[in-house]
Amino acid sequence: MAINEKKAYAAYYDNDIRMKSSSGAIFSLLANEVLEKKGIVYGVAMNASCTEAEYIGITEKQDLEKLLGSKYLQAKIKNIFKNVRKNLVLNKLVLFTGTGCQINGLKKFLQKDYKNLICVDIICHGVPSPALWKEYVGYMENKMQGKMEKVNFRCKDQGWENFGMKEYGSSKEVYISKSKDPYMQMFLSDFCLRPSCYECKAKTLRLSDLTIGDFWGIDTIAPEMNDSKGTSLVIVRTNQGEKIFNRLISKSSVKVMEVEYDDATKENPAEFRSVYRPKERETFFIDMKKMDFEELRKSYLSLPIKQRIKNAIKKILKPVLKRARRGGIKSNLDYGMLMQFNVGEKNE
């Protein structure tokens, strides 16, 4: 049952596993508790080739590392919802983690409440295209001169706030800061998100027990809770979530501070608001099918936005310009409009 007023906390699990987690490792703490009770934890892992993200269920602690950290691409659900229901019916304790829309989808699929189900969603900026990720993997494997064997989307080698991508190949490791990695920049520029992410229904209907995410703005709200290793924002949404969280924070290894919900979320608006749909979003996906990743990077990340828009207009008008040179101009007005964009193409 939902509580009358959402409660928000800054929290982290003071353990080595925090450096392998995106923020404060609260998920790993909860997952360990479920596994100790012989339960099943469902979450997202990368496949063996690092080309796809997919849902898996684990029952052993040694497999937990597969689920740690953010995976910034759409994950394959496959038959996971059926597996969840099967284990719930068998009265096993189940922890299901995912985006808000995935939690809502699971609840709709189940069509009833289960006391042995714990649902935890993440504060979601949006979900990038899995097709784009595959293009990026090929691009990076070419640079690494070998297959990508592992990826960390939120590497904290240079601190939690200054995270970057770290990719592992058979012979080398590559670290790229979030401000320089092209895939991360495309993601943060909102070019490559799923259509539903720009009007996310889960922002107004959350069916999870707990929500976890990064506590951005921690230095303003609770600076004593920031040691640069990662701090989680935890939002309690249901009575069950409150009981679970109270049990977790009773452990001496957990550092926690209650904060006002509005303060906690003002620098993480993805909790309550969808991202703006960029004008370039449609042309980005058209170009993604025609260009290799390097061409896409140069087209959308190397130029200022005004130049990118101008290039897009020129691309649309290109066939018309060719007809114009062959004598297909119908009026001086048409010719004047077209020549505004006819720059550097006389020798084409």
N, C-alpha and C positions, 0 to 999 in steps of 0.2 A: 504494500500500500504506500502511495506517495505521501511524503510528509508535507505539512502545511507550508513550511518555509525552507528553501534550500539552505544547507549549511556548507560553508567553504573553509578549506584548511590549506596551509602550506605544510608540506610534510616530505620527509625523506627517510629512507632505510639506510642507516649508517653501517654499510657493509661493502666489501670489495665489489660485489655484483652491481653496485650503482654505476660504476664506470662503463659497464656493458649495457646499461639501460639508457633510454632517451633522456629521462629527467631524474626523478627521485627514487626509482626502483620500488615503488609501492606495489606495482603489478607483481613483481617477482616475490615479494613478501606474501601476498595473498595467494599466489599460485602454489607456493611451497606449502602453505597451510592446507590447501585443498588436496595436494598430492599426499601429504602426511595422513590424511583421512581416507586414503585409497580412492580419491575422486579422480575426475578427468578434467584436464584443462585444454580448452580449444582456443587457438589463436593463429596468427599468420606467420608463416615461415617462407624463406626463399627456397626454390627447388635446387636440385644438385648443380644445374648449369647456370644458376643465377639469372635466368631469363624470365622467370615468372614468380609471382607470389601466390601462395595457396594456403588454404585452411588445413590444419592438421589437429589431431587430438593427441595429447601425451598423458602418460600415467607414471612416468619415472622422472626423478629430479634431474638426472643427467641429460635429459632432452630439453630442459627448460630454456637453455641458452638459444635454441632455435627460434623461440618466440620473443626473445628480448629485442628491444629497439624498434623504431618506426620502420615501416616499409612503404616508401612513397610511390605506390602504384596500386591499381585495382587488383584485389586478390580473388582467385577462383574459389567459389563456394563449394562446387561439385555436390556431393551427397551429404555434406556435413550436417545440415538441419535434420535429416533423417537419423543420422547417428546420434545426435544430441537427444532427440526424442526417445530413441531406443534405450539409451542409458538412463534417462530420467525415469522411464517406465520401470526399469530394473532397480530403481531407488538408489542410484549412485549419485554422489554429489558432483555437480557439474559447474565449472566456471567457464563462461563464454565471454570472450573479449573481441571487440571490433569497433567499427565506426557506428555512429548513431543509427544510420539507415539499416545497417546489417543487424543490429540488435532489434530494431522495429520489425524487420523482415522475419527474424526468428520467432518473435512473439506472435506475429500474425500466423505464421506457419503452425505453431504449437496449438493455438486457439484455446489455451487454458493456462492457468498459473500452476507452477510447480514449486513447492517449498524447498526442493533440493537444487534449484537453479539459481545461480548468481550471475548477473549480467553487468559487465563493466564496459562502458564505451570510452573512446578517446575524444578529446576535443579535436575536431577535424577541420583543417583548412580547405580540403578538397582532395579528390583522388585523381592523380595523373593517369594518362592513357598507358595501358600495358604495351601497346604497339610502339609507342615512343620509347619506352624503357628498353625494348629489344633492340631498337636502332642504336640507342646509347651504348648498350653492352657491346655490340659489334664495333662501334667507334672506339671504345676504350680498349677492347681486346686488340685492336689494330695498333693502338698506341703502346700497349703493354707488351705486344708481340707474344701473346699467350692467352689462354683461356682464363676468364674470371672465375675464381673458385669460391669467393666469399665477398660480401659487401656489408659495410656498416654505414647506413645513411646518416647516422648522428654520432660520428666519432668525436670524442671529447679530448683528444690529445692536446688541443690548444684551449681547453676550457669549455664549459657547458654552453655559455652564450655564443662563443665563437666556433661552433661545431662545423664539421666538414664531412665530406664523403671520403671513406677509406675503402679501397678495393684491393683484394688480394689475388695474385696470380700464382702460378707454379714457381716463378723465380723472383718475383718482386712484389712490393707493396706500393700503392700510390695514394697519397693524401691530397685532396683538393678542397680548399675552404669553400664554404657555401656561397661566398661572394664571387667565386671564380668558376665553380663547376657549372657547365652549361645545362645539364639536366636539372640541377637544383634551381638555377636561375629561371629556366622555363617554367618550372613548377611554381616558384614564388611570384612570377609575373602573371600567373593564372591563364597562360595561353592553352595549356594542355589538359585541363580538367574535364571530367565527364559532364555532359549537359545538365544533369540533375543537380550538380554541385553549385550551380549559380542560383538555384531556387530550392535549397535543401529543406525538405519538409521536417527533417529530424531536428532542426533548430528550434521548432516550436512544439514538437512532441517527442519527448525523451522517455523511453520505457526502461532505461537501465536503472540499476540500484545505485551504482557509483559512476561518476565520470572522473577520468584522470587526464592530466595534460601538463604542459610546461607552465610554471608560474612565472610568466614574463612580467616584468615590473616588480620583482621581488625586492629590489634594492630600495624602492620607494615605500613599499607596504611593510615589509618585514626583513630588513637588511641582515639581521642576525641569523636568518635562516638560509643565507646564501654563502656557501664556501666554494663556489665555482665548480662543484662536482655534479650539480643538478638538484633542483627542487621541484617537487610535484605540486600541482594544484589539484586538490581532491574536492569534488562536490558530492555531497550526500543527498540522494533524491528519494529514497524510500526508507521505511522502517527497517527492513531487512538490511539495507545498505548501512544504516546507522549502527545496527548491532554488530555487523561485520567490521566496520571501521573502528568502532570503540574497542573491539577485541584486538585488532592489529596494533593500535596505538598504546595498548597497555604493555607492550613489549619494550624493554629498556633500550633496544637498538633503534627505535623509531623516534625521530625528532618531529614535533608537530606544534603548530600554532593556529588557532582559529582566527579567521579574518572575515570581514564583511564581504558578502558575495559581490557587490558592485565594485568594491576596491579590487577584489581578486581577479575580476574578469575584464577590467577596463583596458588592459593592454593585451588581452587575448580575446578579441571580439568574435573569433571563430566559434566561441561557445554559444553565441546567440544570433549571429548574423552571417548570411552567405556572402561569399566574395563577389565582387563586381565582375561582370562578364566583359572582357576586353573586346574592343572592336576588331582586333586582329585574330580573334579566336577561330573564326570560320576559315580565313585564308591560311592560318597556321596548319590546320588539318588537311587542307587541299595541298599545300606545299609539302607536308610531311610524306604524302604518298608519292610525290614526284622527285623530291630531293633526297640526297643522302644526308646524314646527320651533320656533317661539317658545313654543307651548304645551308642547312636549316639554321645552324648556329650563327653563321655570318649574316643571314637575312634578318634574324629576329633579335640577336643580342649585340651585334657589332655596331649597329646604326642607331642614331637617335630616333625617337618615335615618329617625328614628323617626316623624316626621310623614309622610314619603313612604310608609312601610309602612302607617301608619294610613289614609292616603288610598286606598291600593290595596285594603285590606280593605273600606273603605266602598263602593268601586266594585263589588266583588264582591257585597256584601250589599244594594246599592241596590234591585234588583227585589224582594227579600224584604221589605224595609222598606215598600215601596209596598203589597204584599199585606197586610202587618200592619196598616196604617192602614185598609184596607178591611174589616178584621175577619177576616183570615186567620190570626191567631195561634192556635196549637194548644195552647200551655201557657205558664204563667207563666215557666218556665225559658227558653223561646224568647224571650219578650218581654224579659226582663231582659238576655239576651245581646245582643240586637239593639240595645237602647237605649244600650249602652255606646258605640256608634259613631254614634248618631243625634244628631249635633251640628250645629246650624246648618241643618237641613233641614226645619224645621217649616213654613216658608212655601213650600216647593218646589211 
